[in-house]
């Protein structure tokens, strides 16, 4: 009997300990000091990426850069991109009828036209542009003798493509060029109306629109003009 009482007491004492422990765990859990089997959710503050923010300074810089690019484009087109079309074959073989040329208008703001330059000029306000090669320069004397061009009495051999000229016209006699005057001819002299004709004569610096430097027409002539 005593043994039975002893075992009963041991069971009771053990159950009290277990119940006490469970009570503590339950109390700790309720007080919020300890969590079992659960994880607290994590919260992160959402921030806007700094890269999406455009400052006033950046916007001003971009606007200035765009303005500079536009101004540069306008200048390049105005200075080097003006177009003139040739009429006829007076400049054959360098140029052909209908070739579309780019005109450099900036070069002659810096320097004077040179012998051998192919220039576009217009003597009448509403007239069409003519394209010829410069032969004589201001202050020189031009004459055509035996089919050859003489500059100040000496035969011109460089920067000229016309030879064996049959029609001398006004240049049969010496033509003295004044200040700012130029004598021009077509490479295909037999089919060219140029400074040899009284109706054209020498052209002035103000008549020159610019230097023809590039053929933009598609085909075999496309490229730089020599």
C-alpha positions as CSV (number, residue, x, y, z in Angstrom):
1,X,0.0,0.0,0.0
2,X,2.8,2.4,0.8
3,X,4.3,1.6,-2.6
4,X,1.1,2.5,-4.3
5,X,1.0,5.8,-2.4
6,X,4.5,6.6,-3.3
7,X,3.9,6.1,-7.0
8,X,0.8,8.1,-6.9
9,X,2.7,11.0,-5.3
10,X,5.4,10.8,-7.9
11,X,2.9,10.9,-10.7
12,X,1.1,13.9,-9.1
13,X,4.4,15.8,-8.5
14,X,5.5,15.1,-12.2
15,X,2.2,16.3,-13.6
16,X,2.3,19.5,-11.5
17,X,5.8,20.2,-12.8
18,X,4.6,19.7,-16.4
19,X,1.6,21.8,-15.8
20,X,3.6,24.5,-14.3
21,X,6.0,24.6,-17.1
22,X,3.2,24.8,-19.7
23,X,1.7,27.6,-17.7
24,X,4.9,29.5,-17.8
25,X,5.3,29.0,-21.5
26,X,1.8,30.1,-22.1
27,X,2.3,33.2,-19.9
28,X,5.5,34.1,-21.7
29,X,3.8,33.7,-25.0
30,X,0.9,35.8,-24.0
31,X,3.2,38.6,-22.6
32,X,4.9,38.9,-26.0
33,X,8.4,38.2,-24.6
34,X,8.8,35.0,-26.6
35,X,7.4,33.6,-29.8
36,X,7.4,30.0,-30.8
37,X,6.9,28.7,-34.3
38,X,6.1,32.2,-35.7
39,X,8.2,34.9,-37.5
40,X,7.6,38.5,-37.4
41,X,6.9,40.1,-40.9
42,X,9.7,42.4,-42.2
43,X,8.8,45.8,-43.5
44,X,11.0,47.9,-45.8
45,X,10.4,51.5,-46.6
46,X,9.9,52.0,-50.3
47,X,12.1,54.7,-51.8
48,X,12.1,56.1,-55.3
49,X,15.2,55.5,-57.3
50,X,17.5,58.5,-57.4
51,X,18.1,58.0,-61.2
52,X,14.5,58.9,-62.1
53,X,14.9,62.4,-60.6
54,X,15.9,65.1,-63.2
55,X,17.3,68.2,-61.7
56,X,16.8,71.7,-63.1
57,X,20.5,71.9,-63.8
58,X,20.5,68.8,-65.9
59,X,17.5,69.9,-67.9
60,X,19.2,73.3,-68.6
61,X,22.4,71.5,-69.8
62,X,20.4,69.2,-72.1
63,X,18.5,72.2,-73.6
64,X,21.7,74.1,-74.2
65,X,23.3,71.0,-75.9
66,X,20.3,70.5,-78.1
67,X,20.4,74.2,-79.1
68,X,24.1,74.0,-79.9
69,X,23.6,70.9,-82.1
70,X,20.7,72.6,-84.0
71,X,22.7,75.8,-84.5
72,X,25.7,73.8,-85.8
73,X,23.4,71.8,-88.2
74,X,21.9,75.0,-89.6
75,X,25.4,76.6,-90.0
76,X,26.7,73.5,-91.8
77,X,23.8,73.4,-94.2
78,X,24.0,77.1,-94.9
79,X,27.7,77.1,-95.4
80,X,28.4,73.8,-97.2
81,X,25.0,72.3,-98.2
82,X,23.4,74.8,-100.6
83,X,22.5,73.0,-103.8
84,X,22.8,74.1,-107.4
85,X,22.0,72.1,-110.5
86,X,24.1,72.2,-113.7
87,X,22.4,73.0,-117.0
88,X,24.1,71.7,-120.1
89,X,27.5,70.0,-120.6
90,X,29.7,73.1,-120.5
91,X,31.8,71.5,-117.7
92,X,32.0,68.0,-119.2
93,X,33.8,65.8,-118.3
94,X,34.1,67.1,-114.8
95,X,30.3,67.7,-114.6
96,X,27.3,66.6,-116.6
97,X,24.0,68.0,-117.4
98,X,21.6,67.8,-114.4
99,X,24.3,67.1,-111.8
100,X,23.3,68.4,-108.4
101,X,26.2,70.2,-106.6
102,X,26.9,71.2,-103.1
103,X,28.1,74.8,-102.8
104,X,30.7,75.9,-100.2
105,X,29.8,79.5,-99.3
106,X,32.0,79.7,-96.2
107,X,35.4,79.3,-97.9
108,X,35.3,82.7,-99.7
109,X,34.5,84.4,-96.5
110,X,38.0,83.5,-95.4
111,X,40.0,83.6,-98.6
112,X,39.6,84.8,-102.2
113,X,38.6,82.5,-105.0
114,X,41.6,80.7,-106.6
115,X,42.5,79.7,-110.2
116,X,41.0,76.3,-111.0
117,X,38.1,76.6,-108.6
118,X,34.7,75.6,-110.0
119,X,32.3,78.3,-109.0
120,X,28.6,78.9,-109.2
121,X,27.7,82.5,-110.1
122,X,24.7,84.6,-111.1
123,X,24.9,88.0,-112.8
124,X,21.2,88.8,-112.7
125,X,19.1,88.8,-109.6
126,X,16.4,86.4,-111.0
127,X,18.7,84.5,-113.4
128,X,19.9,80.9,-113.0
129,X,23.2,80.0,-111.6
130,X,26.0,79.1,-114.0
131,X,28.9,76.8,-113.1
132,X,32.3,77.5,-114.6
133,X,36.0,77.3,-113.7
134,X,38.1,80.3,-112.8
135,X,40.9,81.0,-115.3
136,X,41.9,84.6,-114.7
137,X,42.3,86.4,-111.4
138,X,42.0,90.1,-110.4
139,X,44.8,92.2,-111.8
140,X,45.8,89.7,-114.5
141,X,45.7,90.0,-118.3
142,X,44.0,87.1,-120.1
143,X,44.3,86.4,-123.8
144,X,43.6,83.4,-126.0
145,X,46.2,82.8,-128.7
146,X,46.4,79.8,-131.1
147,X,43.9,78.0,-128.9
148,X,45.9,78.4,-125.7
149,X,45.2,80.6,-122.7
150,X,47.8,83.2,-121.8
151,X,48.0,84.8,-118.4
152,X,50.2,88.0,-118.5
153,X,51.6,86.8,-121.8
154,X,52.6,83.3,-120.5
155,X,50.8,80.0,-121.4
156,X,48.6,78.7,-118.7
157,X,49.3,75.0,-118.1
158,X,48.2,74.4,-114.5
159,X,44.7,74.4,-113.0
160,X,43.0,74.5,-116.5
161,X,41.3,71.8,-118.5
162,X,40.5,73.8,-121.7
163,X,42.9,73.6,-124.6
164,X,42.7,73.8,-128.4
165,X,40.2,76.6,-128.0
166,X,38.6,77.5,-131.4
167,X,36.6,80.5,-130.3
168,X,38.5,83.2,-128.5
169,X,35.8,85.8,-128.4
170,X,36.5,88.8,-126.2
171,X,39.8,87.2,-125.2
172,X,41.2,87.4,-128.8
173,X,42.5,90.7,-127.5
174,X,44.1,91.1,-124.1
175,X,41.5,91.3,-121.3
176,X,42.6,93.2,-118.3
177,X,40.9,92.2,-115.1
178,X,40.2,94.9,-112.6
179,X,40.0,94.6,-108.8
180,X,37.5,91.9,-107.8
181,X,37.0,90.6,-111.4
182,X,37.4,87.0,-112.6
183,X,37.6,85.4,-116.1
184,X,35.7,82.1,-116.1
185,X,35.4,79.3,-118.7
186,X,33.8,75.9,-119.1
187,X,36.0,72.9,-119.4
188,X,34.0,71.9,-122.5
189,X,34.8,75.3,-124.2
190,X,33.1,74.4,-127.5
191,X,29.7,74.2,-125.6
192,X,30.2,76.9,-123.0
193,X,28.9,80.4,-122.6
194,X,31.5,82.1,-120.5
195,X,33.7,85.2,-120.1
196,X,34.6,85.0,-123.8
197,X,31.1,86.3,-124.7
198,X,30.4,90.0,-124.5
199,X,27.0,89.2,-122.8
200,X,28.9,87.7,-119.9
201,X,32.4,89.0,-119.8
202,X,34.4,89.0,-116.6
203,X,32.4,88.3,-113.4
204,X,32.7,90.2,-110.2
205,X,33.4,88.8,-106.8
206,X,29.8,89.7,-105.7
207,X,28.4,87.6,-108.5
208,X,30.1,84.4,-107.1
209,X,27.7,82.4,-105.0
210,X,30.3,79.9,-103.8
211,X,32.6,77.1,-104.7
212,X,31.1,73.9,-106.0
213,X,32.8,71.1,-104.2
214,X,30.7,67.9,-104.2
215,X,28.3,66.1,-106.6
216,X,25.4,64.6,-104.7
217,X,23.6,63.1,-107.7
218,X,23.7,59.3,-107.6
219,X,25.8,57.7,-110.3
220,X,29.4,57.7,-111.5
221,X,29.9,61.4,-110.9
222,X,29.0,61.2,-107.2
223,X,31.9,62.6,-105.1
224,X,34.3,65.5,-104.9
225,X,34.8,67.8,-107.9
226,X,38.3,68.2,-109.3
